[in-house]
Amino acid sequence: MTTRWRGLWRLLTYLIILIICPLLGVWLTDKPLSSYLTFLPAPVQPQSPPFSWAAFFLIAGFVMLCLRPFLSKIIFSKKQPLPEQREKYPFPRWGWLGVALMIISWILAWNRFAWFEPFQEFTFTPLWLSYILVINALSYRRTGKCLLINHTQHYLALFLVSAILWWSFEYLNRFIENWYYIGTADLGPERYVIFATLPFSTVLPAVLGTAEWVNTFPQISADLNRFKPLNIPVSKGLAMALISAGALGLTALGMWPGSLFFLMWLVPILLIVGLQSLTEKPPLVSDIEAGDWRRIWTLAVAGLMCGIFWEMWNSHSLAYWKYSVPYVQRFEIFEMPFLGYAGYLPFGIVCGLFADFILAPFPKKTV
């Protein structure tokens, strides 16, 4: 099997498992499958379990437990000699184009001009295209290189891969109903495909571009390459165990969506690592094996940074989404409950894993 066909095979296997297993869970609970197979999402607020202080503190404690090793390393990192003065690179002209596009798109998105009404629901895409230009320009300003300029073909391929990734999350959301859309009820199937796919395609380029920029600040990931090395023998047995665990998690998600909603952000990691490990060791696993957690951290930080912009720009858009997260739907920042932002941390890691997972057959130095 050629390397390119290997990437396609991995993607198809991932999608088949992701589609079938939650449906199996629903079927095992004797619920009708029809509501999960409709194309357009229902524009109604789902009924989720009410807020629970116990769940809030339990989830918050788990998040802090996961973050503690990283924050401790960074805060108490050994002081390094000040780096030599960086060579200064000019902010590129196309970066200024991104700034101008962002200002114009932001004004159009948060206002309701009569002449712009036919295009009002499509303002999210130009906002994120401008963000992608600006974040790449900021990386170029600091290092003289960026993904957009130095790995153009690979970076542009991320737009297609991104659409596939986020459509898969939209499908999983049919089961857990953690978010729902307002202002899309009048869109037909064809218009909805365009409305959704265009912004979905910007997710990976935005997150990986942000991770590259975060990586230009060594202090953000100080000493995270000094964790204890781990021996991770990647075998077909371990790969199949991860894939099986992912499949079981997705099945359980279909059976108990109200209690296991958080698995939507964790199970893809098991599936991606498991499927890729059948043929090769995933780059992030190699990093962890060497005791280097910097890329894991920068991807997580990038996911959170993009999440803040997603929620901010969503808050005053004509077509927008709202949340109904079980047990923690309180203390909203924009539309997102406070603890919901923690989900952007593993999502950033999923973005890096998925890009490696699909595009590994096309060599390119990772972020």
C-alpha positions as a Markdown table, in Angstrom:
| # | Residue | x | y | z |
|---|---|---|---|---|
| 1 | Met | 0.0 | 0.0 | 0.0 |
| 2 | Thr | 1.5 | 3.4 | -1.0 |
| 3 | Thr | 1.8 | 6.0 | 1.6 |
| 4 | Arg | -0.9 | 8.2 | 0.0 |
| 5 | Trp | -3.4 | 5.3 | -0.1 |
| 6 | Arg | -2.5 | 4.6 | 3.5 |
| 7 | Gly | -3.7 | 8.1 | 4.5 |
| 8 | Leu | -7.0 | 7.6 | 2.7 |
| 9 | Trp | -7.5 | 4.2 | 4.3 |
| 10 | Arg | -6.9 | 5.6 | 7.7 |
| 11 | Leu | -9.4 | 8.4 | 7.1 |
| 12 | Leu | -12.1 | 6.1 | 5.8 |
| 13 | Thr | -11.6 | 3.7 | 8.7 |
| 14 | Tyr | -11.8 | 6.6 | 11.2 |
| 15 | Leu | -15.0 | 7.9 | 9.7 |
| 16 | Ile | -16.7 | 4.5 | 9.5 |
| 17 | Ile | -16.0 | 3.8 | 13.2 |
| 18 | Leu | -17.0 | 7.3 | 14.2 |
| 19 | Ile | -20.3 | 7.1 | 12.2 |
| 20 | Ile | -21.4 | 3.5 | 13.1 |
| 21 | Cys | -20.5 | 3.2 | 16.8 |
| 22 | Pro | -22.7 | 6.0 | 18.2 |
| 23 | Leu | -25.6 | 4.7 | 16.1 |
| 24 | Leu | -25.0 | 1.3 | 17.6 |
| 25 | Gly | -25.2 | 2.8 | 21.1 |
| 26 | Val | -28.5 | 4.4 | 20.3 |
| 27 | Trp | -29.9 | 1.2 | 18.8 |
| 28 | Leu | -28.9 | -0.7 | 21.9 |
| 29 | Thr | -31.1 | 1.6 | 24.0 |
| 30 | Asp | -34.1 | 1.1 | 21.6 |
| 31 | Lys | -34.2 | 4.7 | 20.5 |
| 32 | Pro | -35.2 | 5.6 | 17.0 |
| 33 | Leu | -32.2 | 6.4 | 14.7 |
| 34 | Ser | -34.0 | 8.7 | 12.3 |
| 35 | Ser | -33.4 | 11.9 | 14.3 |
| 36 | Tyr | -29.6 | 11.3 | 14.1 |
| 37 | Leu | -29.6 | 10.8 | 10.4 |
| 38 | Thr | -31.3 | 14.1 | 9.3 |
| 39 | Phe | -28.9 | 16.5 | 7.5 |
| 40 | Leu | -30.0 | 19.9 | 8.9 |
| 41 | Pro | -29.6 | 20.3 | 12.7 |
| 42 | Ala | -32.8 | 21.1 | 14.7 |
| 43 | Pro | -32.7 | 24.8 | 15.7 |
| 44 | Val | -34.2 | 24.1 | 19.1 |
| 45 | Gln | -32.6 | 24.2 | 22.6 |
| 46 | Pro | -32.0 | 20.6 | 23.7 |
| 47 | Gln | -32.9 | 19.5 | 27.2 |
| 48 | Ser | -29.7 | 18.8 | 29.3 |
| 49 | Pro | -29.2 | 17.8 | 32.9 |
| 50 | Pro | -29.3 | 20.8 | 35.2 |
| 51 | Phe | -26.3 | 22.6 | 36.7 |
| 52 | Ser | -24.5 | 20.6 | 39.5 |
| 53 | Trp | -21.9 | 22.1 | 41.8 |
| 54 | Ala | -20.5 | 18.6 | 42.5 |
| 55 | Ala | -20.0 | 18.0 | 38.8 |
| 56 | Phe | -18.6 | 21.5 | 38.3 |
| 57 | Phe | -15.9 | 21.1 | 41.0 |
| 58 | Leu | -15.2 | 17.5 | 39.9 |
| 59 | Ile | -14.5 | 18.6 | 36.3 |
| 60 | Ala | -12.6 | 21.7 | 37.4 |
| 61 | Gly | -10.4 | 19.6 | 39.7 |
| 62 | Phe | -9.7 | 17.1 | 36.9 |
| 63 | Val | -8.7 | 19.9 | 34.5 |
| 64 | Met | -6.4 | 21.5 | 37.1 |
| 65 | Leu | -4.9 | 18.1 | 37.8 |
| 66 | Cys | -4.1 | 17.7 | 34.1 |
| 67 | Leu | -2.6 | 21.2 | 33.8 |
| 68 | Arg | -0.6 | 21.1 | 37.0 |
| 69 | Pro | 2.5 | 19.3 | 35.6 |
| 70 | Phe | 2.7 | 21.7 | 32.7 |
| 71 | Leu | 2.2 | 24.8 | 34.8 |
| 72 | Ser | 4.7 | 23.7 | 37.4 |
| 73 | Lys | 7.4 | 23.1 | 34.8 |
| 74 | Ile | 6.8 | 26.5 | 33.2 |
| 75 | Ile | 6.5 | 28.5 | 36.5 |
| 76 | Phe | 9.5 | 26.9 | 38.2 |
| 77 | Ser | 11.7 | 26.4 | 35.1 |
| 78 | Lys | 15.4 | 27.1 | 35.4 |
| 79 | Lys | 16.3 | 30.6 | 34.4 |
| 80 | Gln | 18.0 | 30.5 | 31.0 |
| 81 | Pro | 20.4 | 33.1 | 29.7 |
| 82 | Leu | 18.7 | 35.7 | 27.7 |
| 83 | Pro | 18.6 | 34.8 | 24.1 |
| 84 | Glu | 20.6 | 36.8 | 21.6 |
| 85 | Gln | 18.7 | 39.7 | 20.0 |
| 86 | Arg | 16.3 | 38.2 | 17.4 |
| 87 | Glu | 16.7 | 39.4 | 13.8 |
| 88 | Lys | 13.8 | 41.6 | 13.1 |
| 89 | Tyr | 11.7 | 40.8 | 10.0 |
| 90 | Pro | 9.2 | 43.2 | 8.5 |
| 91 | Phe | 5.5 | 42.6 | 9.0 |
| 92 | Pro | 4.5 | 41.4 | 5.5 |
| 93 | Arg | 2.2 | 43.3 | 3.2 |
| 94 | Trp | -0.2 | 40.4 | 3.0 |
| 95 | Gly | -0.4 | 40.6 | 6.9 |
| 96 | Trp | -1.6 | 44.1 | 6.6 |
| 97 | Leu | -4.2 | 42.9 | 4.1 |
| 98 | Gly | -5.3 | 40.4 | 6.8 |
| 99 | Val | -5.6 | 43.2 | 9.4 |
| 100 | Ala | -7.7 | 45.3 | 7.0 |
| 101 | Leu | -9.9 | 42.4 | 6.1 |
| 102 | Met | -10.4 | 41.5 | 9.8 |
| 103 | Ile | -11.5 | 45.1 | 10.7 |
| 104 | Ile | -13.9 | 45.2 | 7.8 |
| 105 | Ser | -15.3 | 41.7 | 8.4 |
| 106 | Trp | -15.7 | 42.4 | 12.2 |
| 107 | Ile | -17.7 | 45.6 | 11.5 |
| 108 | Leu | -19.9 | 43.8 | 9.0 |
| 109 | Ala | -20.4 | 40.8 | 11.3 |
| 110 | Trp | -21.4 | 42.8 | 14.4 |
| 111 | Asn | -23.7 | 45.3 | 12.5 |
| 112 | Arg | -26.8 | 44.9 | 10.4 |
| 113 | Phe | -26.4 | 46.9 | 7.2 |
| 114 | Ala | -29.4 | 46.6 | 5.0 |
| 115 | Trp | -27.3 | 46.4 | 1.8 |
| 116 | Phe | -25.3 | 43.5 | 3.3 |
| 117 | Glu | -28.3 | 41.4 | 4.4 |
| 118 | Pro | -28.0 | 38.7 | 1.7 |
| 119 | Phe | -24.5 | 37.9 | 3.0 |
| 120 | Gln | -24.9 | 38.5 | 6.7 |
| 121 | Glu | -24.8 | 34.8 | 7.8 |
| 122 | Phe | -21.5 | 34.3 | 5.9 |
| 123 | Thr | -19.4 | 36.7 | 7.9 |
| 124 | Phe | -17.6 | 34.1 | 10.0 |
| 125 | Thr | -15.5 | 32.8 | 7.1 |
| 126 | Pro | -13.8 | 36.2 | 6.2 |
| 127 | Leu | -13.1 | 36.8 | 9.9 |
| 128 | Trp | -11.2 | 33.5 | 10.1 |
| 129 | Leu | -9.5 | 33.9 | 6.8 |
| 130 | Ser | -8.2 | 37.3 | 8.0 |
| 131 | Tyr | -7.2 | 35.7 | 11.3 |
| 132 | Ile | -5.2 | 33.1 | 9.4 |
| 133 | Leu | -3.4 | 35.7 | 7.4 |
| 134 | Val | -2.6 | 37.8 | 10.6 |
| 135 | Ile | -1.4 | 34.9 | 12.7 |
| 136 | Asn | 0.9 | 33.7 | 9.9 |
| 137 | Ala | 2.2 | 37.3 | 9.5 |
| 138 | Leu | 2.9 | 37.5 | 13.2 |
| 139 | Ser | 5.0 | 34.2 | 13.0 |
| 140 | Tyr | 6.8 | 35.6 | 10.0 |
| 141 | Arg | 7.5 | 38.8 | 11.8 |
| 142 | Arg | 9.2 | 36.9 | 14.6 |
| 143 | Thr | 11.1 | 34.2 | 12.7 |
| 144 | Gly | 11.1 | 35.1 | 9.0 |
| 145 | Lys | 9.0 | 32.0 | 8.1 |
| 146 | Cys | 5.5 | 30.7 | 8.5 |
| 147 | Leu | 3.4 | 27.8 | 7.4 |
| 148 | Leu | 1.5 | 29.8 | 4.8 |
| 149 | Ile | 4.7 | 30.9 | 3.0 |
| 150 | Asn | 7.2 | 28.0 | 3.7 |
| 151 | His | 4.8 | 25.1 | 3.4 |
| 152 | Thr | 2.0 | 26.5 | 1.2 |
| 153 | Gln | 0.8 | 23.4 | -0.4 |
| 154 | His | 0.6 | 21.5 | 2.8 |
| 155 | Tyr | -1.0 | 24.4 | 4.6 |
| 156 | Leu | -3.7 | 24.8 | 2.0 |
| 157 | Ala | -4.5 | 21.1 | 2.2 |
| 158 | Leu | -5.4 | 21.7 | 5.8 |
| 159 | Phe | -8.5 | 23.6 | 4.7 |
| 160 | Leu | -10.0 | 20.4 | 3.2 |
| 161 | Val | -8.9 | 18.2 | 6.1 |
| 162 | Ser | -10.4 | 20.8 | 8.5 |
| 163 | Ala | -13.8 | 20.6 | 6.9 |
| 164 | Ile | -13.8 | 16.8 | 7.3 |
| 165 | Leu | -12.7 | 17.0 | 10.9 |
| 166 | Trp | -15.3 | 19.5 | 12.0 |
| 167 | Trp | -18.2 | 17.9 | 10.1 |
| 168 | Ser | -17.3 | 14.7 | 12.1 |
| 169 | Phe | -17.7 | 16.7 | 15.3 |
| 170 | Glu | -21.0 | 18.2 | 14.1 |
| 171 | Tyr | -22.2 | 14.6 | 13.6 |
| 172 | Leu | -21.2 | 13.6 | 17.1 |
| 173 | Asn | -23.0 | 16.6 | 18.5 |
| 174 | Arg | -26.2 | 15.1 | 17.1 |
| 175 | Phe | -25.9 | 12.6 | 20.0 |
| 176 | Ile | -24.8 | 14.8 | 22.9 |
| 177 | Glu | -26.5 | 18.1 | 21.7 |
| 178 | Asn | -24.0 | 20.4 | 23.5 |
| 179 | Trp | -24.5 | 23.2 | 21.1 |
| 180 | Tyr | -27.2 | 24.3 | 18.6 |
| 181 | Tyr | -27.5 | 27.0 | 16.0 |
| 182 | Ile | -29.7 | 30.1 | 15.9 |
| 183 | Gly | -30.4 | 31.8 | 12.6 |
| 184 | Thr | -30.0 | 28.8 | 10.3 |
| 185 | Ala | -33.6 | 27.6 | 10.1 |
| 186 | Asp | -34.3 | 29.2 | 6.7 |
| 187 | Leu | -31.3 | 27.7 | 5.1 |
| 188 | Gly | -32.0 | 24.8 | 2.7 |
| 189 | Pro | -29.6 | 21.8 | 2.5 |
| 190 | Glu | -27.5 | 23.3 | -0.3 |
| 191 | Arg | -27.1 | 26.7 | 1.3 |
| 192 | Tyr | -26.4 | 25.1 | 4.7 |
| 193 | Val | -23.6 | 23.0 | 3.2 |
| 194 | Ile | -21.9 | 26.2 | 2.0 |
| 195 | Phe | -22.8 | 28.1 | 5.2 |
| 196 | Ala | -21.2 | 25.4 | 7.3 |
| 197 | Thr | -18.3 | 24.0 | 5.2 |
| 198 | Leu | -16.6 | 27.4 | 4.6 |
| 199 | Pro | -16.0 | 28.3 | 8.2 |
| 200 | Phe | -15.4 | 24.6 | 9.1 |
| 201 | Ser | -12.5 | 24.6 | 6.7 |
| 202 | Thr | -10.7 | 27.4 | 8.6 |
| 203 | Val | -10.4 | 25.5 | 11.9 |
| 204 | Leu | -7.2 | 23.5 | 11.3 |
| 205 | Pro | -5.3 | 26.3 | 9.5 |
| 206 | Ala | -6.2 | 28.7 | 12.4 |
| 207 | Val | -5.2 | 26.3 | 15.2 |
| 208 | Leu | -2.0 | 25.1 | 13.6 |
| 209 | Gly | -1.0 | 28.6 | 12.5 |
| 210 | Thr | -1.6 | 29.8 | 16.1 |
| 211 | Ala | 0.5 | 26.9 | 17.5 |
| 212 | Glu | 3.3 | 27.9 | 15.2 |
| 213 | Trp | 3.1 | 31.5 | 16.6 |
| 214 | Val | 2.9 | 30.3 | 20.2 |
| 215 | Asn | 6.0 | 28.2 | 19.6 |
| 216 | Thr | 8.0 | 31.4 | 18.8 |
| 217 | Phe | 7.8 | 32.2 | 22.5 |
| 218 | Pro | 10.1 | 29.7 | 24.3 |
| 219 | Gln | 9.0 | 30.9 | 27.7 |
| 220 | Ile | 5.4 | 29.6 | 27.1 |
| 221 | Ser | 6.7 | 26.0 | 27.0 |
| 222 | Ala | 9.8 | 26.4 | 29.1 |
| 223 | Asp | 11.2 | 23.1 | 30.4 |
| 224 | Leu | 8.4 | 21.1 | 28.9 |
| 225 | Asn | 11.0 | 19.1 | 26.9 |
| 226 | Arg | 12.5 | 17.9 | 30.2 |
| 227 | Phe | 9.9 | 15.4 | 31.4 |
| 228 | Lys | 11.0 | 11.9 | 32.1 |
| 229 | Pro | 11.4 | 9.9 | 28.9 |
| 230 | Leu | 8.9 | 7.1 | 28.5 |
| 231 | Asn | 9.3 | 3.8 | 26.7 |
| 232 | Ile | 6.2 | 3.5 | 24.5 |
| 233 | Pro | 6.5 | 0.3 | 22.4 |
| 234 | Val | 4.0 | 0.8 | 19.6 |
| 235 | Ser | 2.7 | -2.5 | 18.5 |
| 236 | Lys | -0.3 | -3.7 | 16.6 |
| 237 | Gly | -1.7 | -5.1 | 19.8 |
| 238 | Leu | -1.6 | -1.7 | 21.5 |
| 239 | Ala | -3.0 | 0.0 | 18.4 |
| 240 | Met | -6.0 | -2.4 | 18.3 |
| 241 | Ala | -6.5 | -1.8 | 22.0 |
| 242 | Leu | -6.7 | 1.9 | 21.5 |
| 243 | Ile | -9.0 | 1.5 | 18.5 |
| 244 | Ser | -11.3 | -0.8 | 20.5 |
| 245 | Ala | -11.4 | 1.6 | 23.4 |
| 246 | Gly | -12.3 | 4.4 | 21.1 |
| 247 | Ala | -15.1 | 2.4 | 19.5 |
| 248 | Leu | -16.4 | 1.4 | 22.9 |
| 249 | Gly | -16.3 | 5.0 | 24.0 |
| 250 | Leu | -18.3 | 6.1 | 21.0 |
| 251 | Thr | -20.8 | 3.4 | 21.5 |
| 252 | Ala | -21.2 | 4.4 | 25.2 |
| 253 | Leu | -21.6 | 8.0 | 24.0 |
| 254 | Gly | -24.6 | 7.0 | 22.0 |
| 255 | Met | -26.1 | 5.1 | 25.0 |
| 256 | Trp | -25.5 | 7.7 | 27.7 |
| 257 | Pro | -24.9 | 11.1 | 26.0 |
| 258 | Gly | -25.9 | 13.2 | 29.0 |
| 259 | Ser | -23.3 | 11.6 | 31.3 |
| 260 | Leu | -20.5 | 10.9 | 28.8 |
| 261 | Phe | -20.6 | 14.0 | 26.6 |
| 262 | Phe | -17.0 | 14.8 | 27.4 |
| 263 | Leu | -15.9 | 11.7 | 25.5 |
| 264 | Met | -16.5 | 13.5 | 22.2 |
| 265 | Trp | -13.2 | 15.4 | 22.8 |
| 266 | Leu | -11.2 | 12.5 | 24.0 |
| 267 | Val | -12.2 | 9.5 | 22.0 |
| 268 | Pro | -10.9 | 10.9 | 18.7 |
| 269 | Ile | -7.4 | 10.9 | 20.3 |
| 270 | Leu | -7.6 | 7.2 | 20.9 |
| 271 | Leu | -8.8 | 6.4 | 17.4 |
| 272 | Ile | -6.3 | 8.6 | 15.6 |
| 273 | Val | -3.3 | 7.4 | 17.6 |
| 274 | Gly | -4.5 | 3.8 | 17.3 |
| 275 | Leu | -5.1 | 3.8 | 13.6 |
| 276 | Gln | -1.8 | 5.7 | 12.8 |
| 277 | Ser | 0.1 | 3.3 | 15.1 |
| 278 | Leu | -0.9 | 0.4 | 12.9 |
| 279 | Thr | 1.6 | 1.6 | 10.3 |
| 280 | Glu | 3.9 | 4.1 | 12.1 |
| 281 | Lys | 4.5 | 5.9 | 15.3 |
| 282 | Pro | 2.6 | 9.2 | 15.5 |
| 283 | Pro | 4.9 | 12.2 | 15.8 |
| 284 | Leu | 3.3 | 13.3 | 19.1 |
| 285 | Val | 3.9 | 9.9 | 20.6 |
| 286 | Ser | 7.6 | 10.1 | 19.6 |
| 287 | Asp | 7.8 | 13.5 | 21.3 |
| 288 | Ile | 6.2 | 12.1 | 24.5 |
| 289 | Glu | 8.6 | 9.1 | 24.4 |
| 290 | Ala | 11.5 | 11.5 | 24.4 |
| 291 | Gly | 10.1 | 13.5 | 27.3 |
| 292 | Asp | 9.2 | 16.4 | 25.1 |
| 293 | Trp | 5.7 | 17.7 | 25.7 |
| 294 | Arg | 6.1 | 21.1 | 24.1 |
| 295 | Arg | 4.1 | 20.5 | 21.0 |
| 296 | Ile | 1.3 | 19.0 | 23.0 |
| 297 | Trp | 1.2 | 22.1 | 25.1 |
| 298 | Thr | 1.4 | 24.6 | 22.3 |
| 299 | Leu | -1.4 | 22.8 | 20.4 |
| 300 | Ala | -3.5 | 23.0 | 23.6 |
| 301 | Val | -2.8 | 26.7 | 24.1 |
| 302 | Ala | -3.5 | 27.4 | 20.4 |
| 303 | Gly | -6.8 | 25.5 | 20.7 |
| 304 | Leu | -7.8 | 27.7 | 23.7 |
| 305 | Met | -6.7 | 30.9 | 22.0 |
| 306 | Cys | -8.7 | 30.1 | 18.9 |
| 307 | Gly | -11.6 | 29.1 | 21.1 |
| 308 | Ile | -11.7 | 32.6 | 22.7 |
| 309 | Phe | -11.9 | 34.2 | 19.3 |
| 310 | Trp | -14.5 | 31.7 | 18.1 |
| 311 | Glu | -16.7 | 32.5 | 21.1 |
| 312 | Met | -16.1 | 36.3 | 20.9 |
| 313 | Trp | -16.9 | 36.6 | 17.2 |
| 314 | Asn | -19.9 | 34.2 | 17.6 |
| 315 | Ser | -21.5 | 36.3 | 20.3 |
| 316 | His | -22.8 | 39.1 | 18.1 |
| 317 | Ser | -23.1 | 37.3 | 14.7 |
| 318 | Leu | -26.5 | 37.0 | 13.0 |
| 319 | Ala | -26.2 | 33.2 | 12.7 |
| 320 | Tyr | -24.6 | 31.9 | 15.8 |
| 321 | Trp | -24.6 | 28.9 | 18.2 |
| 322 | Lys | -25.6 | 28.5 | 21.8 |
| 323 | Tyr | -24.7 | 25.9 | 24.4 |
| 324 | Ser | -26.5 | 23.4 | 26.5 |
| 325 | Val | -23.7 | 21.6 | 28.4 |
| 326 | Pro | -24.8 | 19.1 | 31.0 |
| 327 | Tyr | -24.1 | 19.9 | 34.7 |
| 328 | Val | -21.8 | 23.0 | 34.0 |
| 329 | Gln | -24.1 | 25.4 | 32.0 |
| 330 | Arg | -23.3 | 28.5 | 34.2 |
| 331 | Phe | -20.9 | 31.4 | 34.3 |
| 332 | Glu | -21.0 | 32.1 | 30.6 |
| 333 | Ile | -18.3 | 34.0 | 28.9 |
| 334 | Phe | -19.9 | 35.1 | 25.6 |
| 335 | Glu | -22.1 | 32.0 | 25.0 |
| 336 | Met | -19.8 | 29.4 | 26.4 |
| 337 | Pro | -20.0 | 28.3 | 30.0 |
| 338 | Phe | -16.7 | 28.9 | 31.8 |
| 339 | Leu | -15.7 | 25.2 | 32.2 |
| 340 | Gly | -16.6 | 24.6 | 28.5 |
| 341 | Tyr | -13.4 | 26.4 | 27.5 |
| 342 | Ala | -11.4 | 23.5 | 28.9 |
| 343 | Gly | -12.7 | 21.5 | 26.0 |
| 344 | Tyr | -10.6 | 23.6 | 23.6 |
| 345 | Leu | -7.4 | 22.3 | 25.2 |
| 346 | Pro | -7.8 | 18.6 | 24.0 |
| 347 | Phe | -9.4 | 19.9 | 20.8 |
| 348 | Gly | -6.2 | 21.7 | 19.9 |
| 349 | Ile | -4.3 | 18.4 | 20.4 |
| 350 | Val | -6.9 | 16.6 | 18.2 |
| 351 | Cys | -6.2 | 19.2 | 15.5 |
| 352 | Gly | -2.5 | 18.5 | 15.5 |
| 353 | Leu | -3.0 | 14.7 | 15.6 |
| 354 | Phe | -5.6 | 14.8 | 12.8 |
| 355 | Ala | -3.3 | 16.9 | 10.6 |
| 356 | Asp | -0.5 | 14.4 | 11.1 |
| 357 | Phe | -2.9 | 11.5 | 10.7 |
| 358 | Ile | -4.1 | 12.5 | 7.3 |
| 359 | Leu | -1.2 | 14.4 | 5.8 |
| 360 | Ala | 1.7 | 12.4 | 7.2 |
| 361 | Pro | 2.2 | 10.7 | 3.7 |
| 362 | Phe | 3.1 | 14.2 | 2.4 |
| 363 | Pro | 6.3 | 15.0 | 4.2 |
| 364 | Lys | 6.6 | 18.3 | 6.0 |
| 365 | Lys | 8.2 | 19.4 | 9.2 |
| 366 | Thr | 5.5 | 19.5 | 11.9 |
| 367 | Val | 4.7 | 22.6 | 14.0 |
